[in-house]
């Protein structure tokens, strides 16, 4: 959305439908609110969108942002619903161009997960993924989705003008002048893996740093816990996780504090600082600017997109990341990746194994980056070159062009062409038959010929 608003010649108006489960406020204008656990609300949203589309003077394109966890079934069971499929069916049935962004593509889906993506492909004009590797997975025998219905578009990045967020200036603003800043940013939950990165950081300080160096290195963990995690099981799991982190911090002999703002913090007295606030756009950009190394110790290896990782590269910062799908692509260009610590192709960052193995590997990676300034700065340069390609304007323009292509394809009229029916067996026919047999029955191909006359 951030990038699309710049293309006023191609995009007239953008409307947003938000899926809501706790009636929270939004920092962008929202036109329709869908109550996540109300099927009636989903159905009303479908009707509302169709009415608005029919009232408009320009063609309407609907873009669905699919994530399994946003789609409960009628009994309220997360990840088991078909509301996105119902939307795609309804919008396509009304002749609205419909595209679906996939936020998760699983290598080993269950029957419901597989059928969901297959039907989204069938009842939409195409799927969009932010990782190229997802195209191969979706086209494999697991899903059998026609690759021609899948488009890769980079995840956009926040950072547009890095010079506005100069590292020295941002550090001075927050009282971090002359400090080496390690960060982990974004909404927190056990799957974000900080229970391992904290241990790794403690091990690095203990093994690699003298006291005077330790005083000038800080690990900033910025962001609140995900609201769904806090509410789960009446807050019991959240409390357990807090206790686990406290135990880890003590066992790692780390000094820490939890604050609502960074101004006034005595960083020399703390190894780890938890900035317990929701990070707005401006704060994100400033903290990216101040960062020396970003740590992403995520545990979900199927994660296909990561705004934090994309923004890290876009901000010309080095990432230490576990080998989740997005990291393999952005840091290692989807090349085969062995186990253990791996320096990414073109040296854009460092990859580590998830979980317990990451503790030693992250500690080693920190040692390498903290004490090798030239190497770190070269990696920042490589990160910037990849990040520049993902600027919002570039990703938004790719989406606009793809929409144009999809609409033109839908409007093709083949009925005026001469049509011949085979009356004679040909020696050349077998070759084409073999070709079609090799790609027979891909899910979703029928949509390309919808409403086209014979």
C-alpha positions in Angstrom: 0.0 0.0 0.0 2.8 2.4 0.9 4.2 2.2 -2.6 1.0 2.0 -4.6 -0.1 5.5 -3.5 2.7 7.0 -5.7 1.2 5.6 -8.9 -1.7 7.9 -9.2 -1.9 7.4 -13.0 -2.5 3.7 -12.5 -4.2 3.5 -9.1 -7.2 5.7 -8.4 -8.2 4.6 -4.9 -7.0 2.1 -2.3 -9.5 0.6 0.2 -8.5 -1.6 3.1 -10.4 -4.4 4.8 -8.9 -5.4 8.1 -9.3 -8.8 9.8 -9.8 -7.9 13.5 -10.1 -10.1 16.6 -9.9 -7.6 19.4 -11.2 -4.3 18.1 -7.8 -2.5 18.3 -7.2 0.8 16.6 -5.3 1.1 13.3 -2.6 3.5 12.2 -3.9 3.6 8.6 -7.5 4.3 7.3 -9.6 1.1 7.3 -12.8 0.9 5.2 -14.1 -2.5 6.3 -13.5 -4.4 9.5 -13.9 -8.2 9.4 -14.5 -9.9 12.8 -12.1 -12.8 12.5 -14.3 -15.3 14.3 -17.6 -14.3 12.7 -18.5 -16.0 9.4 -21.4 -13.6 9.1 -18.8 -10.7 9.2 -16.7 -12.3 6.5 -19.9 -12.8 4.3 -20.9 -9.2 4.9 -17.5 -8.0 3.8 -17.8 -10.0 0.6 -21.1 -8.3 -0.2 -19.8 -4.9 0.8 -16.7 -5.2 -1.4 -18.8 -6.3 -4.4 -21.2 -3.4 -3.9 -18.4 -0.9 -3.7 -16.7 -2.4 -6.8 -20.0 -2.1 -8.8 -20.4 1.5 -7.8 -17.0 2.5 -8.9 -16.3 3.9 -12.4 -12.9 2.2 -12.7 -12.2 -1.5 -12.7 -11.6 -3.0 -9.3 -8.8 -5.3 -8.3 -9.1 -7.3 -5.1 -5.8 -8.4 -3.4 -6.2 -11.0 -0.6 -3.4 -11.4 2.0 -3.7 -15.1 2.9 -2.3 -16.5 6.1 -3.6 -19.7 7.6 -3.8 -18.3 11.1 -6.1 -15.5 10.1 -8.8 -18.0 8.8 -10.7 -19.9 11.5 -13.5 -22.4 10.7 -17.0 -21.9 11.9 -16.1 -23.5 15.3 -13.4 -21.0 15.8 -10.5 -23.4 15.2 -7.6 -21.3 13.8 -6.1 -22.3 10.5 -9.0 -24.5 9.4 -11.3 -22.0 7.7 -12.3 -21.5 4.0 -13.2 -17.8 4.2 -10.4 -16.7 1.8 -11.6 -19.3 -0.7 -15.1 -18.1 -0.4 -13.9 -14.6 -1.1 -11.9 -15.6 -4.1 -14.9 -17.5 -5.5 -17.3 -14.7 -4.9 -15.1 -12.0 -6.4 -14.1 -14.0 -9.4 -17.8 -14.9 -10.0 -18.5 -11.2 -10.2 -15.8 -10.7 -12.7 -13.4 -8.9 -10.3 -9.7 -9.4 -10.9 -8.5 -11.2 -7.8 -5.0 -11.9 -6.7 -3.8 -13.7 -3.6 -0.6 -12.9 -1.7 0.6 -16.1 0.1 2.4 -15.5 3.4 3.1 -19.2 4.1 3.8 -22.1 1.7 4.5 -25.4 3.5 6.7 -28.1 2.1 4.6 -30.8 3.9 1.1 -29.4 4.1 -1.8 -31.3 5.6 -4.8 -32.0 3.4 -6.6 -28.8 4.4 -3.6 -26.6 3.9 -2.9 -28.1 0.5 -6.5 -27.9 -0.7 -6.7 -24.3 0.5 -3.8 -23.1 -1.8 -5.0 -25.2 -4.7 -8.5 -23.7 -4.5 -7.1 -20.2 -4.1 -5.2 -20.8 -7.3 -8.3 -22.2 -9.0 -10.7 -19.4 -8.0 -8.4 -16.4 -8.4 -6.4 -14.8 -11.2 -3.1 -15.7 -9.7 -1.0 -16.2 -6.6 1.8 -13.8 -5.5 4.8 -15.0 -3.4 7.7 -13.0 -1.9 10.1 -15.9 -2.2 11.1 -17.4 -5.6 11.6 -20.8 -4.0 7.8 -20.9 -3.3 7.1 -21.2 -7.1 8.9 -24.5 -7.3 7.1 -25.8 -4.2 3.7 -24.8 -5.5 4.4 -26.3 -8.9 5.7 -29.6 -7.4 3.6 -32.8 -7.3 2.6 -31.8 -3.7 0.4 -28.9 -4.9 0.4 -29.3 -8.7 -0.4 -25.6 -9.2 0.3 -24.2 -12.7 3.5 -22.1 -12.4 2.1 -19.6 -14.9 -0.4 -18.6 -12.2 2.3 -17.7 -9.7 4.2 -14.4 -9.6 7.2 -13.6 -7.5 7.4 -10.0 -6.2 9.9 -8.8 -3.6 8.8 -7.8 -0.1 8.9 -4.0 0.0 11.2 -2.2 2.4 10.6 0.8 4.7 14.0 2.5 4.1 13.8 4.9 1.2 16.5 7.4 2.1 19.3 5.8 4.2 21.1 9.1 4.5 18.3 10.5 6.6 19.0 7.8 9.2 22.7 8.1 9.5 24.1 5.6 12.1 26.1 8.1 14.1 23.2 10.6 14.2 20.7 7.9 15.3 23.0 6.6 18.0 23.6 10.0 19.4 19.8 10.6 19.5 19.4 7.5 21.7 22.5 8.0 23.8 24.3 5.1 22.1 27.3 7.1 20.8 30.4 4.8 20.7 28.3 1.7 21.4 28.1 -1.4 19.2 24.4 -2.1 18.8 23.0 -5.6 18.3 19.2 -5.6 17.7 16.2 -7.9 17.4 13.1 -5.9 16.4 9.4 -6.6 15.8 6.5 -8.4 17.6 7.8 -11.1 20.0 6.7 -14.7 20.6 8.5 -17.9 21.4 8.8 -18.6 17.6 11.0 -15.5 17.3 13.7 -17.4 19.2 15.2 -14.8 21.5 15.5 -17.4 24.2 18.4 -18.7 22.1 19.9 -15.4 20.9 20.1 -14.1 24.5 22.1 -17.1 25.5 24.3 -16.7 22.4 24.9 -13.1 23.2 25.8 -13.9 26.8 28.2 -16.6 25.6 29.8 -14.2 23.2 30.4 -11.5 25.8 31.8 -14.1 28.3 34.2 -15.7 25.8 35.2 -12.8 23.6 35.0 -9.5 25.4 37.0 -7.8 28.2 35.0 -5.7 30.7 35.7 -2.4 29.0 34.5 -3.8 25.6 31.5 -5.4 27.2 30.4 -2.0 28.6 30.2 -0.6 25.0 28.1 -3.4 23.4 24.4 -3.6 23.9 21.7 -6.0 22.7 18.4 -4.1 22.1 15.3 -6.3 21.9 12.6 -3.9 20.6 8.9 -4.6 20.3 5.9 -5.9 22.3 4.7 -9.4 22.5 2.1 -10.5 20.0 -1.3 -9.9 21.5 -2.6 -13.4 20.6 0.3 -14.9 22.5 -0.3 -12.8 25.5 -4.0 -13.8 25.6 -3.5 -17.5 24.8 -4.6 -19.8 27.7 -5.5 -16.9 29.8 -1.9 -15.6 29.8 -0.4 -18.7 31.3 2.0 -19.4 28.3 3.1 -15.8 28.3 3.9 -15.9 32.0 5.9 -19.1 31.6 7.9 -17.6 28.7 8.7 -14.5 30.8 9.9 -16.8 33.6 12.0 -18.7 31.1 13.7 -15.6 29.8 14.4 -14.3 33.3 16.1 -17.6 34.1 18.1 -17.5 30.9 19.2 -13.9 31.6 20.3 -14.8 35.1 22.1 -18.0 34.0 23.9 -16.0 31.3 25.0 -13.5 33.9 23.5 -10.7 31.9 22.4 -7.3 33.3 19.1 -6.2 31.7 16.3 -3.7 32.0 12.8 -3.2 30.5 11.9 0.3 29.4 9.2 2.2 27.5 11.7 4.7 26.0 15.4 4.6 25.3 16.2 8.2 26.3 17.9 8.3 29.6 18.9 4.6 29.7 22.4 4.0 31.1 23.5 1.5 28.5 26.9 1.0 30.2 25.0 -0.7 33.1 23.0 -3.1 31.0 23.9 -5.8 28.5 20.4 -6.3 27.3 17.7 -3.7 27.0 14.0 -4.6 26.3 12.2 -1.7 24.6 8.7 -2.8 25.5 6.6 -0.7 23.1 4.8 -1.1 19.8 7.4 0.2 17.3 5.9 2.7 14.9 7.3 3.4 11.4 9.6 6.2 12.5 11.0 4.3 15.4 11.7 1.3 13.2 13.6 3.4 10.7 15.6 5.1 13.4 16.6 1.8 15.1 17.5 0.2 11.8 19.7 3.2 11.2 21.4 2.8 14.7 21.9 -0.9 14.3 25.3 -2.6 13.7 24.1 -6.2 13.5 20.5 -7.5 13.4 19.8 -11.0 14.9 16.8 -13.0 13.6 16.8 -16.3 15.5 13.4 -17.4 14.1 12.3 -21.0 14.6 9.7 -21.3 11.8 11.8 -22.4 8.8 8.8 -22.2 6.4 8.5 -18.4 6.9 8.4 -17.1 3.4 8.5 -13.4 4.0 10.1 -11.2 6.6 9.7 -7.5 6.6 12.4 -7.2 9.3 15.0 -9.1 7.2 14.1 -7.2 4.1 14.3 -3.9 6.0 17.6 -4.9 7.5 19.2 -5.4 4.0 17.4 -2.3 2.8 19.0 -0.3 5.6 22.4 -1.7 4.6 22.7 -3.6 7.8 24.2 -7.1 8.4 21.9 -9.9 9.5 22.6 -13.0 11.5 19.5 -15.2 10.7 18.4 -18.8 11.0 17.8 -20.6 7.8 14.2 -19.8 7.3 13.0 -19.7 3.7 13.2 -15.9 3.3 16.7 -15.8 4.7 17.9 -18.5 2.4 16.7 -16.5 -0.5 17.8 -13.0 0.5 21.1 -13.9 2.1 22.1 -17.1 0.3 20.3 -16.7 -3.1 18.5 -20.1 -2.7 21.8 -22.0 -3.1 22.2 -25.3 -1.3 22.9 -24.5 2.3 24.9 -27.0 4.6 24.3 -27.3 8.3 26.3 -25.0 10.6 27.3 -21.4 10.3 27.3 -20.2 6.7 28.3 -16.9 5.3 25.8 -16.0 2.7 26.5 -15.7 -1.0 27.8 -12.3 -1.8 28.4 -12.0 2.0 25.1 -10.2 2.7 24.8 -11.8 6.1 25.4 -15.0 8.1 23.1 -18.0 8.4 22.8 -20.3 11.4 20.8 -23.4 12.3 17.7 -22.9 14.4 17.1 -23.7 18.0 19.8 -25.1 20.4 22.4 -25.2 17.6 22.0 -21.5 17.0 23.4 -20.6 20.4 27.1 -21.4 19.7 26.7 -20.3 16.0 25.3 -16.9 16.8 28.0 -16.4 19.4 30.7 -17.2 16.7 28.9 -14.9 14.2 28.9 -12.0 16.6 32.6 -12.5 17.4 33.4 -12.4 13.7 31.3 -9.3 13.0 32.2 -7.3 16.1 36.0 -7.7 15.7 36.2 -7.5 11.9 35.1 -4.0 11.0 36.2 -4.1 7.4 34.4 -7.4 6.8 31.3 -6.1 8.4 31.3 -2.9 6.3 31.8 -4.9 3.1 28.8 -7.1 4.1 26.8 -3.9 4.6 27.6 -2.8 1.1 26.4 -6.1 -0.4 23.3 -6.0 1.7 22.5 -2.5 0.4 22.8 -3.6 -3.2 20.2 -6.4 -2.7 18.0 -4.2 -0.5 17.9 -1.4 -3.0 16.0 -3.7 -5.4 13.2 -4.1 -2.8 12.3 -0.5 -2.3 8.5 -0.1 -2.0 8.3 1.8 -5.3 10.0 -1.1 -7.1 7.8 -3.8 -5.5 4.6 -1.7 -6.0 5.5 -1.0 -9.7 6.0 -4.8 -10.2 2.5 -5.4 -8.7 0.9 -2.7 -10.9 2.5 -4.2 -14.0 1.4 -7.7 -13.0 -2.1 -6.5 -12.5 -2.0 -5.0 -16.0 -0.8 -8.2 -17.5 -3.5 -10.3 -15.7 -6.2 -7.9 -16.8 -5.0 -8.0 -20.4 -4.9 -11.8 -20.3 -8.4 -12.0 -19.0 -9.6 -9.7 -21.8 -8.1 -11.8 -24.6 -10.8 -12.9 -27.1 -10.0 -16.0 -29.0 -13.4 -16.7 -30.5 -12.6 -14.7 -33.7 -9.6 -16.9 -34.6 -10.0 -19.7 -37.1 -10.6 -23.1 -35.3 -9.6 -26.4 -36.7 -10.7 -29.8 -35.5 -8.2 -32.6 -36.0 -9.4 -35.1 -38.6 -6.1 -36.9 -39.2 -3.6 -38.5 -36.9 -0.2 -36.8 -37.3 3.3 -38.0 -36.5 3.9 -34.6 -34.9 0.9 -34.9 -32.6 2.6 -37.5 -30.3 5.4 -35.0 -29.3 2.9 -32.4 -28.1 0.8 -35.1 -26.4 3.8 -36.2 -24.5 4.5 -32.6 -23.5 1.0 -32.1 -22.2 1.0 -35.4 -20.4 4.1 -34.3 -18.5 2.2 -31.2 -17.3 -1.3 -32.6 -17.2 -4.1 -31.3 -14.9 -2.2 -28.5 -13.1 -4.5 -26.9 -10.6 -5.9 -23.5 -11.7 -5.3 -23.5 -15.5 -9.0 -23.4 -16.3 -9.3 -19.9 -14.9 -7.3 -18.4 -17.8 -10.1 -19.4 -20.2 -13.0 -18.3 -18.0 -15.8 -16.6 -19.9 -14.0 -16.9 -23.2 -16.2 -17.9 -26.2 -15.4 -20.9 -28.3 
